[in-house]
Amino acid sequence: MITEPIVTYEEAVQRIQTAGLLPLAPLFPDFPSLSSLTPQENWHTDSPLDPWLWRSRLAEEGVAAYGKFVKKKAILISRECFPWVRRLLSDSRTIQEQYNAGLLSRDAFKLYERIEDQEGIDGRALRAQAGFGAKEDKKAFDQGLLDLQGNTAVVISGTKEKEGLADGKVAWNSSSYETASHWMSRQGIEPFNGSTTEARDLLLDKLMEHTTEAGLIKVKKALGIV
């Protein structure tokens, strides 16, 4: 199991490439996370050593896919492993076909169409343009995005910088969203065309080097490959 601390961005890149999966916070027993491997005092410092800033950079540079892919929690998946994970979590049908079959909510479908039309769209703009601007629509907006990330249809591809608001107020950086297919194509990552069994075996071979048997069982359950 990998337990060596991570201090620099370059070390984080190497660790993700080695481990394959790296949740932001502890997600599986006996499995490393970015928060467990980095000094807590470096978080949210806006410095080059701030792991909170790395998550977007890792996605923007194509080192790892970033999103709430597993158990509705944020996780980084290396460019090597993401095609395998996507094969396991995604539906072979198109988004339109999933919606027509009742497997995808209308809210999620609306959000996907808007993201596909404006790849890399800012979360605030996405919410407004897709018709979720009202306060009471936030829950539906958040759930729609979770559904799309959960089947790896959409990734968080980066963040938009803070924008000035009226009366001197400032908005927090906002996540930007991109369809997974577009992000992979842009980063030169080929889709995996093998079977789910082949994807499972490749992924487990990678992961078993970095966790205990108990940890691997939890990962397999979360990915639906028990």
C-alpha positions as CSV (number, residue, x, y, z in Angstrom):
1,M,0.0,0.0,0.0
2,I,1.3,3.5,-0.9
3,T,1.7,5.6,2.1
4,E,4.6,7.9,1.2
5,P,3.6,11.6,1.7
6,I,2.9,13.9,-1.3
7,V,4.2,17.4,-1.1
8,T,4.5,18.7,-4.7
9,Y,2.3,18.6,-7.7
10,E,4.9,16.5,-9.5
11,E,4.8,13.9,-6.8
12,A,1.0,13.9,-7.1
13,V,1.2,13.2,-10.8
14,Q,3.6,10.3,-10.2
15,R,1.3,8.9,-7.4
16,I,-1.8,9.0,-9.5
17,Q,0.0,7.3,-12.4
18,T,1.2,4.6,-10.1
19,A,-2.0,4.0,-8.0
20,G,-4.5,4.5,-10.8
21,L,-7.2,5.9,-8.5
22,L,-6.9,8.6,-5.9
23,P,-10.0,9.9,-4.1
24,L,-9.7,13.4,-2.7
25,A,-10.8,12.3,0.7
26,P,-10.7,8.8,2.3
27,L,-13.2,6.7,0.4
28,F,-12.1,3.1,0.7
29,P,-10.5,1.3,3.7
30,D,-6.8,0.7,3.3
31,F,-6.7,2.8,0.2
32,P,-4.8,6.1,-0.1
33,S,-6.5,9.5,-0.8
34,L,-5.1,12.9,-1.7
35,S,-6.0,14.3,1.7
36,S,-4.4,11.4,3.6
37,L,-1.1,11.7,1.8
38,T,-0.7,15.5,1.8
39,P,0.1,17.9,4.7
40,Q,-3.1,19.3,6.0
41,E,-1.5,22.7,6.4
42,N,-1.0,23.0,2.7
43,W,-4.7,22.8,1.8
44,H,-6.6,25.9,0.7
45,T,-3.5,28.1,0.8
46,D,-3.6,29.1,-2.9
47,S,0.1,28.2,-3.0
48,P,1.8,25.8,-5.5
49,L,1.7,23.2,-2.8
50,D,-2.1,23.5,-2.3
51,P,-3.6,20.1,-3.2
52,W,-7.0,21.7,-3.7
53,L,-5.6,23.5,-6.7
54,W,-4.0,20.4,-8.1
55,R,-7.3,18.6,-8.8
56,S,-8.2,21.0,-11.6
57,R,-4.7,21.2,-13.0
58,L,-4.5,17.4,-13.2
59,A,-7.7,17.4,-15.2
60,E,-6.7,20.3,-17.4
61,E,-3.3,18.7,-18.2
62,G,-4.8,15.3,-18.9
63,V,-3.1,13.5,-16.1
64,A,-6.3,12.3,-14.6
65,A,-10.1,12.4,-15.1
66,Y,-11.7,14.3,-12.2
67,G,-15.3,14.0,-11.0
68,K,-17.7,12.4,-8.6
69,F,-17.6,9.1,-10.3
70,V,-17.8,6.7,-7.4
71,K,-20.3,6.9,-4.4
72,K,-21.0,10.5,-5.3
73,K,-17.5,11.4,-4.1
74,A,-14.7,13.3,-5.9
75,I,-12.0,11.0,-7.2
76,L,-9.1,11.3,-9.6
77,I,-8.6,8.5,-12.1
78,S,-5.4,8.2,-14.1
79,R,-5.6,8.6,-17.9
80,E,-4.5,4.9,-18.1
81,C,-7.3,3.6,-15.9
82,F,-10.2,6.0,-16.9
83,P,-11.1,4.1,-20.1
84,W,-11.4,0.9,-18.1
85,V,-13.5,2.5,-15.3
86,R,-15.7,4.1,-18.0
87,R,-16.2,0.8,-19.6
88,L,-17.4,-0.6,-16.2
89,L,-19.6,2.4,-15.2
90,S,-21.1,3.6,-18.4
91,D,-24.0,2.4,-20.4
92,S,-23.2,1.2,-23.9
93,R,-26.2,3.2,-25.2
94,T,-26.1,6.9,-26.2
95,I,-27.3,9.5,-23.8
96,Q,-30.4,9.9,-26.0
97,E,-31.1,6.2,-25.9
98,Q,-30.6,6.1,-22.1
99,Y,-33.1,9.0,-21.7
100,N,-35.6,7.3,-24.1
101,A,-35.3,4.1,-22.1
102,G,-36.0,5.9,-18.8
103,L,-32.5,5.3,-17.5
104,L,-31.6,9.0,-17.3
105,S,-33.7,11.8,-15.8
106,R,-34.9,14.7,-17.8
107,D,-32.8,17.0,-15.7
108,A,-29.6,15.1,-16.4
109,F,-30.5,14.9,-20.1
110,K,-31.0,18.7,-20.3
111,L,-27.6,19.3,-18.6
112,Y,-25.8,16.9,-20.8
113,E,-27.2,18.6,-23.9
114,R,-26.0,21.9,-22.7
115,I,-22.5,20.6,-21.7
116,E,-22.2,18.9,-25.1
117,D,-23.2,22.1,-26.8
118,Q,-20.7,24.2,-24.8
119,E,-17.8,21.9,-23.8
120,G,-16.0,23.3,-20.8
121,I,-19.0,25.4,-19.6
122,D,-18.8,27.1,-16.3
123,G,-21.0,25.6,-13.6
124,R,-22.8,28.9,-12.9
125,A,-23.5,29.4,-16.6
126,L,-24.6,25.8,-17.0
127,R,-27.1,26.2,-14.2
128,A,-28.6,29.4,-15.6
129,Q,-28.7,28.4,-19.2
130,A,-30.2,24.9,-18.5
131,G,-33.0,26.5,-16.6
132,F,-32.0,25.6,-13.0
133,G,-31.3,29.2,-11.9
134,A,-34.0,29.3,-9.2
135,K,-33.0,28.5,-5.6
136,E,-35.5,25.6,-5.5
137,D,-33.9,24.1,-8.6
138,K,-30.4,23.6,-7.0
139,K,-31.1,20.1,-5.7
140,A,-32.2,18.9,-9.1
141,F,-29.2,20.6,-10.8
142,D,-26.8,18.9,-8.4
143,Q,-28.5,15.5,-8.7
144,G,-28.4,15.7,-12.5
145,L,-24.7,16.4,-12.5
146,L,-24.1,13.6,-10.1
147,D,-26.0,11.2,-12.3
148,L,-23.9,12.2,-15.3
149,Q,-20.7,11.9,-13.4
150,G,-21.7,8.6,-11.9
151,N,-22.0,6.9,-15.3
152,T,-18.9,8.8,-16.5
153,A,-20.8,10.7,-19.2
154,V,-19.4,14.0,-17.8
155,V,-16.1,15.1,-16.2
156,I,-15.0,18.1,-14.2
157,S,-12.5,19.5,-16.7
158,G,-11.2,22.5,-14.7
159,T,-12.2,25.6,-12.9
160,K,-13.2,29.1,-14.0
161,E,-11.5,32.0,-12.2
162,K,-13.3,34.1,-9.6
163,E,-15.4,36.8,-11.1
164,G,-16.2,40.3,-9.7
165,L,-19.7,40.9,-8.5
166,A,-21.7,43.9,-7.6
167,D,-20.9,45.8,-4.3
168,G,-17.4,44.4,-4.3
169,K,-18.4,40.8,-3.7
170,V,-16.4,38.0,-5.2
171,A,-17.7,34.6,-6.4
172,W,-15.8,31.4,-5.7
173,N,-14.0,29.6,-8.5
174,S,-16.6,27.5,-10.3
175,S,-16.1,24.0,-11.8
176,S,-16.3,23.6,-15.5
177,Y,-17.8,20.6,-17.2
178,E,-17.1,18.6,-20.3
179,T,-18.4,15.4,-21.8
180,A,-16.1,12.6,-21.1
181,S,-15.8,11.7,-24.7
182,H,-14.7,15.2,-25.6
183,W,-12.2,15.4,-22.7
184,M,-10.7,12.0,-23.7
185,S,-10.4,13.1,-27.4
186,R,-8.8,16.4,-26.4
187,Q,-6.3,14.7,-24.2
188,G,-5.4,12.0,-26.7
189,I,-6.9,9.1,-24.7
190,E,-8.4,6.3,-26.7
191,P,-11.6,4.6,-25.5
192,F,-11.4,1.0,-24.3
193,N,-13.1,-1.3,-26.8
194,G,-12.7,-4.5,-25.0
195,S,-15.3,-6.3,-22.8
196,T,-16.3,-5.4,-19.3
197,T,-14.5,-8.5,-18.1
198,E,-11.3,-7.4,-19.8
199,A,-11.6,-3.9,-18.3
200,R,-12.2,-5.3,-14.8
201,D,-9.2,-7.6,-15.0
202,L,-6.9,-4.8,-16.2
203,L,-8.1,-2.4,-13.5
204,L,-7.9,-5.0,-10.7
205,D,-4.3,-5.9,-11.7
206,K,-3.4,-2.3,-11.4
207,L,-5.2,-1.7,-8.0
208,M,-4.2,-4.9,-6.2
209,E,-0.6,-3.6,-6.0
210,H,-1.7,-0.7,-3.8
211,T,-4.2,-1.9,-1.3
212,T,-5.1,-4.7,1.0
213,E,-7.6,-7.5,0.1
214,A,-10.2,-5.8,2.3
215,G,-9.6,-2.5,0.5
216,L,-9.9,-4.1,-2.9
217,I,-13.2,-5.7,-2.0
218,K,-14.6,-2.3,-1.2
219,V,-13.3,-0.8,-4.4
220,K,-14.8,-3.7,-6.4
221,K,-18.2,-3.2,-4.7
222,A,-18.2,0.5,-5.4
223,L,-17.5,-0.1,-9.0
224,G,-20.0,-2.9,-9.3
225,I,-17.5,-5.6,-10.1
226,V,-17.8,-7.9,-7.1
